[in-house]
Amino acid sequence: MRGKYSAWVTLTALLAIAGIAQGQIPVGHEHALRKLDALKTVPVPPVPGLNQYINDRDSAIALGKALFWDMNVGSDGKQACATCHFNAGADSRVVNQVSPGLKRQPFEDTTFQLGGANAGPNYQLQIADFPIPKNINDVVSSAGVHGSLFTGITPGASADNFAGINPDPDGFNLPNTLGGTSITRKVEPRNTPSVINAVYNYRNFWDGRAQNECNFLNPFGLRDQDPTHHLYQFSTTFSGGLTVNSLTPVKPIIINSSLCSQALGPALSNFEMSAAGRTFWDLGHKMLSLQPLSQQQVDPRDSMLGSLSAAKLRGANGLATTYKNMIQHAFQPQWWNAAIDICVLPGSPPIEITINKKTQLSCPAGWTQYTQAEYNFSLFWGLSIQLYESTLRSDRSRLDKFLLMADKTVTTTNAAVGDGSTRVFNLTLPAPLLSSTIFITTSLVKDGKDDGQGNVVSDSNQVEGFIDYATGAVTLLFGTPPALGDPVNVTFETVPKNTILTPQELLGLQLFQGKGQCSSCHSGPEMTNASVATVNAEPLERMLFTEGGYVKVYDDGFYNTGVRDTQDDLGQGADDAFGNPLSMSALEQEFVCFNPGLQIMLPARTPENIPAAPLNCQDFINRNGAFKAPSVRGVELTAPYFHNGGQLTLLQVVDFYNRGGDFFFENILDLDPDIQPLGLTAPEEQALVAFMLTTTDDRVKFHGAPFDHPSLTVSYGSPGGSVVTDDGTGLSLDNFITIPAVGALGYHQPLCTFQENINGFRANGSGPCP
């Protein structure tokens, strides 16, 4: 077993979380896609044991929102989580947003190419840059922090203390106006995904490294077995008539909490928000000394923070409270209430001692002193941000209204009668039909059903067929002709014509679930196979791959779709921080190989003649170049698309899939078999785009509650273009734009989209951008 992640230590715990007992063979079942439905039909994944940590849920949500939007969190006092997620949960900036191929294997590519002669840091994107050509592996992503080394905190200061410029290779120099060079803000090597609806994801980040189980310390959940990584829990016991207060090192775990795991990554990333070498203890020490959102306006009508807004007091910034008070209201006292501090000896790994304030007031010389609340700050950070982001659910789109319509009807009809010889029946049902709601029965057929993609399937293989949702046309092919007089019963749902969705959008819905094969990766109400509900049902799957006809095992919801050459970014093919595969399939295969008594059953895929069978050491694992399938919901607002930000418009995305991807032959060993030319016509491509627009929730578009927020000042490149202005310390000077604070009612008009920011003006002609 590689790395520090011992199968013998963690196997039982991991399998218990997955609901699999050692030695048990779960019952195999047929691979099945979940039907499209309104998002309201899916509950937020429950988090067992949450009350062990949370005292007041609403207070925790408010704390999470404040921390998510607070610019003070960044080591530079300017970078918040929201800096990369301020517009529909994503990033619509277009200057200094290009990263070279830093994920390229076996060596990173640090050469900028996008923009031709103007390529390089601080480049301003142009319409002509998209789609990114095949020969360019640059990534359109999000600007983070300048390179720097952390040296400490000055309580009450927004910025950390730095020691010079971090000389790592991912900070890029440009000529400056002083005749030297200046280092620009770093740009992440993958495009920023939206945080909206991310609560439904089983794992988060493009490569899935943010685990479903959160350890409150870093993104890796139970993969982290380092005994020096822990929190402190306070307890009071009584012995011999005396009260004994103590701190106990603990490593708590909660499941269905990949948002918590995800939040624990960027805050300390020396790309995104932090100087190199900062810890969560340091971040807690800093934030607990500052007024929440002290640099930002909070609208008194803010849906979560309005009652705390200091703007009620002469228009002041921030909140009229402290982070200490917010934590004490939100969290159980055993995580913050100790009158005992922790001393940390600088080094790696840290060595801690505890001091009781009644007998000892300070740490020994050379040690750094933290309160329990500061030391446990990662717990408050991860869990409160998860609870805040759990409110960001876009479930009021036109598609949701269509799927929830109260006047839809369920009808059972004798659609035909058998004559003993006819095997093919052509039926016309009232249209438009709702997907995945058609059931076919005869005396011989009890299980004919709609598979959600316009196909009729049967576990008994006695009937198959095709469905046109828009027109109601159904073709049924029976293996054995229904007997004379045997009724062919069809149960289906209908909705009124001419309501909610247009004929073009209904055609797009049909294509999404049929010819376009979109629902193969974007199924269910969440419109992604990477959801908690889908992965809990089928964590690992087998599929017949194109090259060589191999059957391979892969993580449900993660696919190589030919966006880039696999070697440009291995995605799930890479390892975690402990030297173990990011892929659950590969990791569980290692468990099986090291523990022969363990059997993990994988579902059957009858159409491909793949039976249910246990995972074994000889299985091919398909993980290289595989990335999480994002939700399609609200996709209109989250350009640019894919993990490399390579497509500008939804029509470009549809065209990409219609041509069978861009790296079919280069990626053939790992390419998902559904990536192949689709034969969509131009009107069909446009219908697919029209359908995807129906998933937009106007509350997201206009930043209405719960998507309202404080003001935010974000960097927008550096003055000077390819010859930047130096700030006097060797760093490029920043341009900034301000995103105004907004209350529960939202903006009167949306923020400029990514494409509008490139053009420099709003599409409706109402003003300039950004």
N, C-alpha and C positions, 0 to 999 in steps of 0.2 A: 504494500500500500504506500502510495507516495505521500510526501508532505507530513504535516503534523496531525493530520486528521485520521486517527486510528479507528478502523472499522470495529475493533473489539471494544472500544470505549463507547462509541456513539451509535452503533447499529441498533440496539434495542430502543433507544430513545427516539431515533429518527423514524423507525418503522412504527413505533407507537403513535407518533404524530400523524403518520400516513394512514393509521388504522390497520396496519398489517402486523400480525403477530409472527414471531420467529417460527419457522417451520410450517406455517400455515399456507395453503394454496387458496387464494381467493377464487371465488367462482368466476370463470371466464364468461364474458358476455360479448355481444356484438358491438363493434364500433358504430356509433350513431352520432349524427350531428343534432344539436339542440335547435329547436324551432325559433324563428324570429318572433319576438313578442315585445310588448311595451316594457320599457326599463323598470317601470313601477312594479312589475310582477316579480322582480328579483330583489330580495332583501339584501341590505348591506351584510356582508359576511360577518357572522357573530364572532366575538373575541372572548372565548371562555376565560374566566378568572380576572376580567378587567377590573372588578371592584377591589381586588387586592391592591390596586394602585390608584384608582380614581376615586376621589371624594365627591366631586361635583362635576358632572359631565359638561354642562354648559360653560362652567368656568374653564375647564380644560380646553374646550373648543376655542374660547376667546383667547386663551394663552397661546394656543397653536397658531391662530391667525396673526396675533401680534408678532410672534417669533418668525413666522414665515415671511412677513412683509418688512421686518425691521432691518434697515440698512446697517445698523450698528453691528450686526452679526459678522459681517465681512471684516477680515483683518485690516482692510483699508478704510473701514467705516463707511463704505459706499455700496457694498455688495450684499444683497439679500437673496434668499431663496427665490423670491418673486422676480428678481432681476432677469431670470431666464424663463419665467412663467407668468408674465404680467398680462398677456393678451390671449384670452381663451385658454389659459393654462400653458401657453407656449410662448415663443419669442419671435417678434416680428421686426427686429432690428436688421439693418442691411449693410452696416459699415463695420469693418474689423470683425467679421463673422465667418471668416474662412480659415480652416485648419488644413495643413498639408496631410499627407497620408501617414499619420503617426502610428496607426495600427498595422501598417504593412508588415508582412512576414516574408523572410526571416529578419529583415532590418527595416526600421521605420524610414519613411520617405519624408524628408524635411524640406523638399523643394515645392514651392508654390507654383501652380500652373494656371489656375482659373483667372481669367482676365488678360491673358497673353502678356503683352509688354508691360501692363500695369499690375501684373500679379504680385502678390506679396502681402505682408501684414498691412492692415488699415485700408485694404481694398474696399471700394464701394461696389456692391453687386449690381449687375445689369440684367435686363430681360434676356439679352442674347446669351447669357451664361447658361441658360436652361433650355432643355435638359443638359445636365453636365455630360460632356462627351465621354465615350468609353475610355479614351486614352488619358483621362485626367482623374486621379484618385483623390483630389481635394474634397473636403467635406464642408458643407455649410452648416454652421452650428451656432454657438453662443459665446460671446466674450465673457471672460471671468476676471481674475485678478492679475496684477503685475506679479512677476516673480519676486519673492522676498523670503527672508529667513526670520522666523519668529524668535524674539528674545524676551518677551514678557508683556505684562499688562500694567497700565497706569489706571487705577480705579477712577471712574468718571470720564475717561477719554474714549471717544468713539473709535479711534484707530489703535491697533496694537503697536507695540514697539518692534522695530525691524533692525536687522544687522545687515545692511547692504542688499545687493540684488542676488537672488538665488541663481547660481550659474547653471541651472539644469538646461538641457538642450531644447526644451519645449517653449522657452521664451525667445521671441524673435526680434532682432535688432533692425531698425531702419535708420538711414541717414537723418540727422536732425539739422535744424536751422542754425545751430551753433558750430557746425562743421564736424561734429562727432557722430555718435550713434545713440539711439534711445531704445530701450526695450518696450515693446507694446504689450497691451493686455493679452494674456493667453486665450486661446479659443479651444473649446472642448473638441475631442476627436470624433464625437458622434452628435447628430442633430438632437435638439431638445424635444422630447416627447411631452405631450400635454399631461398635466396632473388631474385634469377633469375626468371623472369616471375611473381613475386609476385604482380606486378602492376595490374594484371588482377583479383586479389582476391577481392571480395566484402568486406571481413573482413580478418584480419591477426592474427597471432599466432594460435597455435593448437586449442585453445578454443574459438577463434573468438573475444577475448576481445578488440582488436584494431579495433575500429569502422570505418564504412565507412565514417562517417563525422568526420573531424578532428577539435579539438578545440584549437590546438597549445599549449596546456598545459600538457596534459596527454593522455593516450590511449582511454579514455572513451567518447569522443565526447559530445553529448547532455545529456548523462547520468550524467555528472558533472554539478550540479546546484548550487555549492557553490559560493556565490556572491563575496567571497574574492579571487577567482581564476580569474584573468583577465590579459590583456596586457594593454599597454598605447599607444594611438594614438595621435600624435602631430598635432595641427592645429593652423593656424594664422587667426585672424579676425581683422577687423578694426572698431573702435567705437570712435566717436567724434574726428576724426582725429588722433587717437592713434592706434598703432599696439599692439594687445593683443595676446601673445603666451600662449598656454595652452596644458596640457596633459589630455586626457579623458580616463578613464578606459573603456575598451571594451572587449567583448567576441565573437570574430568572429568565424564563422563556414564555412567550405568548404566541399563539398561532393566528393565522389569517391576518397577519400584520406586516405584509411586505411594504406598506407605506411607511411604517415605523422603520423598517430596515433601510428603505431607500433614503429616508430623511437623514440617516446617520452617516451617509457618504459625503455629500457635497460640502457640509459645514466645515470639514477638516481637509478638503481637497485643495492642494496647492495649485490646481487649475481653476477651480470654480469660486471659492470663497475665502480661502485661508492662506496665510503665510506657512511655509513648510515648517513642520515641527510643533505646531500648536496642538493641544489636547482639549478634550471636552471640559476638563477641570478648569483650564485656562479660560475657555469660552464662558463657563458658568461664572467664574470670578469676575469677568468683564461685564456680562449682561446683568448680573445682580447688583452691580454698582451704578447702572444707568437707568434713566427714565425710559419706559417702553416707548419706542417710536419717536424718540426725542427730536429727530431731524425731519419729521414728516407730519403732515396734516391728517387728522382723522375726522371724517364727516360725522357730526352729531347724529345723523340719521343712519349711520352704519348699522347693518343688521345684527352684528355681533359685538362691536366695540363702541357703538354710539353712546351708550350710557356711561362709558368711562372716558369719553373724549375730553381732552383739555381744551378743545376749541370752544367749548361752552364758556370758558373763562377767558374772555378777551381775545379769542382766536388763537390761543397758544397751541404749540405743537404737541403731539404725542398723547399719552394717556395720563389721566390724573390718578395714577396709582403706581405701584412698583412691581417689578417682576417677583420679588419676594412675596408680596401679598397675593399675587395671582397664583403662584405655585402653592401657597398655603391653602387657598380656597379650592384649588383644583385637585390636589393630590393628598393621599393618606399620609398622616404625620410620621409614620415610621420611616419614610423616605427623606424627610427634611428636618425633623424636629430635635435631633440630638444636640445636646450641649457638649459635644465631643467633636473635635476637629481631627482632620487627617493630615499627616505630614508626608510629603512625597519627596524622596531623594531623586533629584534629576538624573536621568539615565534611562537605559533601555535594557530590560524592562524595568518599570519603576518598583521601588521598594517602599512600602507604606508602614508608618507607625501611627498610632492614635494617641491623642492627648485629651485628658479630662480637664476642662476649663476651671474646675474647682481646685485642682491640685497643681496644674501646670498651664501657663498662659500662652506659651509660644513653642514653636518647633526648635530643634537644635539648629545651630548655625549651618548654613548650606542646604537646609531642607526648605521646601515650599509648603505653606500652610493653606488648607482649604477647609471650608465648612462642609458638613454633610450635603447640604443642598448644592454646593458648587461641585463636589465630587460626583454626585448623582445627577448632574445636569443633563447628561445624555438620556436618562430615563424621561425627564420632563420634556426634553426637546423632541425625542422620537415619538412618544405616545401622544403628546398634545398636537403635534403637526399631523399625525395620522388621523386623529379625531376631527381636526379642522378639514383636512382634505376629504374625509369621508362625507362631508356635507356637500361637496362639489360634484353633484350628480345632475347631468343634463337630461332630465326625463320628461320635458315638456315640449318636445319637438312636434312638428306636424305628423311625422311618422308615428310617434306615440299616440297622438290624438286619433289617427287612423286605426291603429291597432286596438285602442281602448273604446272605440265607438259603442255606445250602449245599444244602438239599433241593429247591430249585426245579428243574423239569425242562424240557427243550427237546424239543418233539415236532413231528414232521412227519406230517401225516395227509392222506389223500385225503378231504377233507371233502365233496366232491360230484363228480358226473360229468356232463359236458355232454351235452345231447341235440340240439344244433344249433339250438335255437330259444329256450331259456330264457336270459334275460339277468339276472334277479334271483334271488339265492340267499340264503336265510336259514339261518344256521348257528348251532349252539350248541357252544361249546368249553368244556372244563373251566375253572371259575372258582375264585378270582379270577385275572385275567390281569395280567401285568406290562406296563406301558406300553411303547410303541415297540419291540415285539419280535414283531410279527405281519407275516409276509411271505406274499404270495399269488402263485402262479405257475400258468399254464396253458401250452399250446403257443404261445399268442399273447402272453401276459402274463409278462414276466420281472421286472418291477420294482414290483409292487404292494406297498405297505408302510403301516405305521402311522405317522402324522405326530406322534404323541405327544399329540394332543389328541382322540383318539377318532375320527379320520377316516382312511379308507383313501385313499391317493393313489397316482398313477402318473405317472412322467415321460413315458410314452407315451400318457397319457390313455385307456388301455384299460380301467381299472377304477377305481371309487370306492366309497365305502361308509361305514358307521358301526360303531363298536365300543363295547360296554358292558363296561368292564373288570370291574365287580363281578359281573355275571351270566354273562359269556362269550358274550352274544348278538352276532352279527356279521351285518350285511346287506351283501351285495356286489352292485354293479350293473356289468355288463360292457358295454362299448361294442359288442363283437362277441360273440355267444353262443359259448361254448365248443363245439367240434365234438363230434359224437356219440362218446362213449367217452373224451373228453379229460378227464383228472382235474383237479380244482381242488385243488391242493396248498396247504395252509396250515401254515406253521411258526410256532410260538408257544411262549411260556413260561408255566408255571403255578406257583402256590405252594399249599401246603395251606390249606384253609379253617380258620377258627377259630384262627389263629396270629398273634401280634404285633399286627395291626390288627383293630379291631372292624368289623362291617358298616357302621356309621355312618362310621367313618374311611375305609373303602374307598370308600364313596359319595363322601366328600369328595375323595379322590384322583381319582376319575373326574370329578367336577365341576371340580376344579382344572385338569385338562387338557382339559376339554371345554366344557360349557355355561357355566362360570364364566369362561372365557377367561383365567384367571390366568397360565397358562404362556406366553401370548403375550409377556409381559414378564419372567416369572420362570422361564425354562427352564433345563435342564441340572442337573447335580448341585449346582451352586452356588445354584440357584434365583434367578438374576438374569441378564438379558441383558447386563449391564454387566461381565461377567466377562472375564478375560484370554483364556480359550479362545474365547469367543463373538466378542469384538471382533477378535481376531487373524484369525479366519476371515472376518468381515464387518464392517469398521470403520464403513462408511457403508451406508445402505440407502435404497431408494426405496419409497414406499408411496402408495396412492391415498387421499387425504383426503376427508372428507365434503363440505366446503364447495367448491362449484364443480367437484367431481370432479378436482381438481388432483393430479398426481403430484408429490410433494415428497421431498427428500432430508433425512435426519436421521441423527444419531449413534446407532449401535446402543446400546441400553441407556438412552437418555434420552428421556423422554416428557412431554408435557403431558397430564395426566390430569384436569384440571378441579378440582384441590384448592382453588385460589384463582384469582381473577381474574388473568389474565396480568400485568396492570400492577402487581399487588401485589408481584411478584418475578419478574424476567425470567429468572432461572436461567441456562441456557445462552445466552440472548439477550443477556446482558451481555458486557462486554469484560474482557480480562485486565489486568494491571498495566501493560502496554505498549501499550494501545490497540488490541489485536487481538481478534477474536471468540473467546470461549471454545469455541465449537462447532468441532469438527474439520471438519465438513461445510463451514461457512462459510469456515474458514481455508484448506482445501484448494481450495475453489472460487476463492479469491483467487490461489492458486498457479497454477491452471489458466488463469485469466484473464491473468495476467502472464507466463505461459510457455506459449504455444500448442502447443509440441511435447510437452507433458506430457499423457498420457491415463491416467485412473484409472477402471478399469472397476467398475461397480456391479452387483450380482447381479440376476437376474430374479426376478419374482414371478408365476409362471404363473397362479395363481388369479385375479389381478387384471389379467391380460393386459399385464403390464409386462415388456418384454424386457430382457435385460442390455444395458447401454449405458454409455459413458463419461460421467463428470461433466462438465458444461459450464457456461458463464457464465450461461446462461438458466434453469438449474434453480432452482426455488423451494427455499429452505432452511428447514426447519422447526426452529426453535431457541427461539423466544420461549416462556417459561414451561415449558421442558423441564427435568426433573430426573432424576437417576440413579435407576433402579429398584433399591431395596435388596433384599438377600436376604431370603427368607421364613424362612430357618432361624433357630430360636430366637426367633421374633417374639413369642411369648407373653410374653417377659420384657422387652421394649424399649418399652413404651408411654411416652408417647403417640406416635401414628403420623402419618406424612407429614412433609414438610419444614417444615410450620407447627405440628406437634404438635397438630393439630386434632381427632383422634379418640382417645377414651379406651380403647375395647375393640376386639377383633378383630371382634366382631359389628357394631359401628358401621362398621368398615372395609368389611366385606362388604356391608353395607347401602348404603354410599356407592357402591360399584361397581354394585350391583344397580339403583340408581336412575339410573345413567348419569352419576355425578359431580354436582357442585354448580354448575358454571359452564359448562354445555354451550353456551348461546347466546353468552355473553360471550366465550368462548374458541374459538368455532367455527373461526376462521381457523387456529388452531394445535393444536386438540384431536386427540389420537390417535384414529383411527377406531374402535378397539376399545372406546372409552368410549361406551357406549350401554346403555339398559335391558336387563337380562339375563333378567328373568322368573323369577328364582329363588324358590322357595317358602320359607316359614319353615323347614321341616325341612331343605331343601337348604342354606340359609344356615348353619344350625347344624352340618350335616355338614362344610361347608367349614372352619368354625372348629375342629371336632374334628380334622380332618386336619392343620391347621396346628400344633396342639398336639403332634402326633407328631414335629415337627422339633426339639423341645427336648432338648438334651443335659443330663442331670442334673449333670454336672460343672460346667457353666456355672451352673446354678441354685443349687448348693450351694458354689460357689467352690472346687471340688477341682482338683488339678493338671491341666493347666498354668494354670488360672484362679485359683490361690491368689495371695496378695499380702501386702505389708506393711500395717500399720495406716494409716489416713488420717483426718485431721480436715477436714471440709468445712463451708463456711458454710451456714447454714440461715436466711437472712433476717436481719432486724435486730429487736431488742426494740422493741415499741411499735406494730407494725402500720402504720397510716397516719400516725402521729406517732412517728417513730423516735427512738432514743436516739443522741446524738452521741458520738463517741469523743474529743472534745476538740480535733480538728484540722479539723473540717468534714466528716468522713466519718461515715457511719452505723456504729454499733457492730454487731458481728456476733454472732449466735447460731452455735454450732458443734455438730455431732454427730460422733462418732468411729466410724469403721468399723473393727472389730477386725482385727488381723493374723490370718491363717489359713494353716495349713500344707497340705501336699499332700492330706490326707484331707478337707479342706473343713469347712464349718460343719455343726452338727447340724441347723439349720434355716436356710432361705434368708433373705437380707435382705428387708425389706418391699418389695413392689412399688410402683410409682407409684400405683396405685389404692388400695392399702392405706395408703400414706402420706397420701392425701387423706382417707380414712375415719378415720385415726387409730388403727386397730387391725388386727390380722391377720385374714384371712378365716376361718381355722380357730379363732379365739377364743383363741389361745395367748398373746396379749400385746399391748401397745400398739405403735404406730408413730409416728414413726421410732425 
